Amino acid sequence: MNVKKVDFIIVGQGLAGTLLAHFLKKEGCQTVIIDNGHRTCASKVAAGLINPVTGRRLVKSWMIDELLPFARQTYREIEQHLGIFCYHERPILRALFNHREENDWLARTAHPGYEAYLGEPENLERILRDTEPAFAYGELKQTGQVDLPLLLDSYAAHWQAQGKYLLQEVIYSDLVITPAGVTYAGFTAPQLVFCEGAGALQNPYFKNLPSGGAKGEVLIVHIPKIDWQQILKHRVFIAPLGDDLYWVGATYNWKYANDQPTAEGATYLQERLADILRVPYTLVGHRAGIRPTVKDRRPLIGIHPEIPALAIFNGLGTKGASLGPFWAYHFGQVLLQKGNLDPAVSIARAVTTSAEED
Ligand SMILES: Cc1cc2nc3c(=O)[nH]c(=O)nc-3n(C[C@H](O)[C@H](O)[C@H](O)COP(=O)(O)OP(=O)(O)OC[C@H]3O[C@@H](n4cnc5c(N)ncnc54)[C@H](O)[C@@H]3O)c2cc1C
């Protein structure tokens, strides 16, 4: 068989693999991407929300001041490149449920460094009309929503048209690994990068990493004519998808039997919706995926310590849309020997540090 030489083989075309391939291509590299048809693809289930201030304590996400402008620029660049519109800047309206939450919000708005992200809610009329009112509301700014299915499908079609995309499962035992690189499915490259998301839990080459998985279920609902422009964070997130469709989610489970939607997940989300909405809706979809989580909530990136032909780009956890662009660029530079890997995201920390929390 004729073997074609490329610079990199990427396994997995979720957000991680897509962004890494994007940046490697910008550097002039030849890359082939292999994906199993998004069989276990968290990116296809996610809302793609970018939310700089999260949690009950309203804390800025790690490195968000750097990540956010980089993410925005990257998604705009991809839009231009592919001729699509996948990055939507939309405020998140956060429901506050009592005096304490409102006070915490107000206190946080006075904190240095938060003024760019927290503000007074605007254009509340439609959401107040269509939902049970909360105690108060705050508005998260510089927030956005990446249409990840559109981004992934558009890039897949683009690469397929160029013969750089293979639709198949990568079988680990069939990889031919030599000191010169890796050969697989008619392609050979000095380096292969695994971007398998939670699929990496089965990867025999990177099995000692502190990776985990958190299953999430979501509903897609049709709510005619409400025309929300914001994303609502109430008991659950409700995010507009266009065409009167809304993403509702998500559940969060560390213990799960498989990656399939469950009756309990649907019931939980439908009960939350019943608490929130004053208008009727129709259920049109119910999906599930596994978030590739890491104990210390940092990406897991690096080159295999004993097999330098193998590398991994993973651990985007619950925040792939904001973390992905910056770290894909960073790792691209490392792979091309134009920069050093930041120890905060290096797989080397897995054996040297204990878990720390955000
Ligand atoms: C319910 C839910 C809601 C979420 N909401 C948000 C959100 O609002 N904002 C946000 O930033 N993040 C969100 N996330 C997290 C986000 O989805 C992840 O951070 C991100 O998508 C991970 O991307 P990935 O490319 O690493 O993994 P994935 O998207 O899982 O992609 C991995 C790909 O590799 C393929 N693959 C795996 N193994 C193989 C193999 N052996 N051979 C071939 N192909 C293989 C898989 O099929 C898949 O296509 C959410 C996740 C879930 C589940």
The ligand as a Tripos MOL2 file, in Angstrom:
@<TRIPOS>MOLECULE
LIG
   53    58     1     0     0
SMALL
NO_CHARGES

@<TRIPOS>ATOM
      1 C1        -23.5170   18.1650   28.4240 C.3       1 LIG1
      2 C2        -22.2620   18.9500   28.1900 C.ar      1 LIG1
      3 C3        -22.3230   20.3340   28.1840 C.ar      1 LIG1
      4 C4        -21.1580   21.0840   27.9780 C.ar      1 LIG1
      5 N1        -21.2610   22.4310   27.8960 N.ar      1 LIG1
      6 C5        -20.1410   23.1700   27.6680 C.ar      1 LIG1
      7 C6        -20.2230   24.5670   27.5020 C.ar      1 LIG1
      8 O1        -21.3050   25.1680   27.5220 O.2       1 LIG1
      9 N2        -19.0670   25.2710   27.3260 N.ar      1 LIG1
     10 C7        -17.8530   24.6450   27.2480 C.ar      1 LIG1
     11 O2        -16.8420   25.3180   27.0800 O.2       1 LIG1
     12 N3        -17.7490   23.3020   27.3780 N.ar      1 LIG1
     13 C8        -18.8600   22.5630   27.5800 C.ar      1 LIG1
     14 N4        -18.7670   21.2020   27.6890 N.ar      1 LIG1
     15 C9        -17.4210   20.6010   27.6730 C.3       1 LIG1
     16 C10       -16.8990   20.4720   26.2420 C.3       1 LIG1
     17 O3        -17.8060   19.7220   25.5130 O.3       1 LIG1
     18 C11       -15.5300   19.8070   26.2700 C.3       1 LIG1
     19 O4        -14.6200   20.5760   27.0230 O.3       1 LIG1
     20 C12       -14.9400   19.6680   24.8560 C.3       1 LIG1
     21 O5        -15.9470   19.4730   23.9290 O.3       1 LIG1
     22 C13       -13.9570   18.5270   24.8020 C.3       1 LIG1
     23 O6        -13.4870   18.4080   23.4820 O.3       1 LIG1
     24 P1        -12.5360   17.2100   23.0600 P.3       1 LIG1
     25 O7        -12.2110   17.4370   21.6310 O.co2     1 LIG1
     26 O8        -11.4210   17.0650   24.0240 O.co2     1 LIG1
     27 O9        -13.4180   15.8820   23.2320 O.3       1 LIG1
     28 P2        -14.6500   15.3830   22.3540 P.3       1 LIG1
     29 O10       -15.5150   16.5090   21.9480 O.co2     1 LIG1
     30 O11       -15.2930   14.2860   23.1380 O.co2     1 LIG1
     31 O12       -14.0020   14.8060   21.0320 O.3       1 LIG1
     32 C14       -13.2580   13.6170   20.9670 C.3       1 LIG1
     33 C15       -13.4550   12.9960   19.5930 C.3       1 LIG1
     34 O13       -12.5780   11.8860   19.4410 O.3       1 LIG1
     35 C16       -13.3110   10.7870   18.9040 C.3       1 LIG1
     36 N5        -12.5740    9.5680   19.2880 N.ar      1 LIG1
     37 C17       -12.3250    9.1180   20.5450 C.ar      1 LIG1
     38 N6        -11.6040    7.9940   20.5040 N.ar      1 LIG1
     39 C18       -11.3760    7.7320   19.1820 C.ar      1 LIG1
     40 C19       -10.6770    6.6830   18.4770 C.ar      1 LIG1
     41 N7        -10.0580    5.6800   19.1220 N.pl3     1 LIG1
     42 N8        -10.6680    6.7360   17.1290 N.ar      1 LIG1
     43 C20       -11.2730    7.7480   16.4490 C.ar      1 LIG1
     44 N9        -11.9310    8.7470   17.0730 N.ar      1 LIG1
     45 C21       -11.9790    8.7400   18.4240 C.ar      1 LIG1
     46 C22       -14.6900   10.9660   19.5260 C.3       1 LIG1
     47 O14       -15.7170   10.2490   18.8710 O.3       1 LIG1
     48 C23       -14.8730   12.4720   19.3880 C.3       1 LIG1
     49 O15       -15.3590   12.8260   18.1130 O.3       1 LIG1
     50 C24       -19.9050   20.4270   27.8380 C.ar      1 LIG1
     51 C25       -19.8650   19.0300   27.8140 C.ar      1 LIG1
     52 C26       -21.0310   18.2930   27.9750 C.ar      1 LIG1
     53 C27       -20.9730   16.7940   27.9250 C.3       1 LIG1
@<TRIPOS>BOND
     1     1     2 1
     2     2     3 ar
     3     2    52 ar
     4     3     4 ar
     5     4     5 ar
     6     4    50 ar
     7     5     6 ar
     8     6     7 ar
     9     6    13 1
    10     7     8 2
    11     7     9 ar
    12     9    10 ar
    13    10    11 2
    14    10    12 ar
    15    12    13 ar
    16    13    14 ar
    17    14    15 1
    18    14    50 ar
    19    15    16 1
    20    16    17 1
    21    16    18 1
    22    18    19 1
    23    18    20 1
    24    20    21 1
    25    20    22 1
    26    22    23 1
    27    23    24 1
    28    24    25 2
    29    24    26 1
    30    24    27 1
    31    27    28 1
    32    28    29 2
    33    28    30 1
    34    28    31 1
    35    31    32 1
    36    32    33 1
    37    33    34 1
    38    33    48 1
    39    34    35 1
    40    35    36 1
    41    35    46 1
    42    36    37 ar
    43    36    45 ar
    44    37    38 ar
    45    38    39 ar
    46    39    40 ar
    47    39    45 ar
    48    40    41 1
    49    40    42 ar
    50    42    43 ar
    51    43    44 ar
    52    44    45 ar
    53    46    47 1
    54    46    48 1
    55    48    49 1
    56    50    51 ar
    57    51    52 ar
    58    52    53 1
@<TRIPOS>SUBSTRUCTURE
     1 LIG1         1 GROUP 0 **** ****
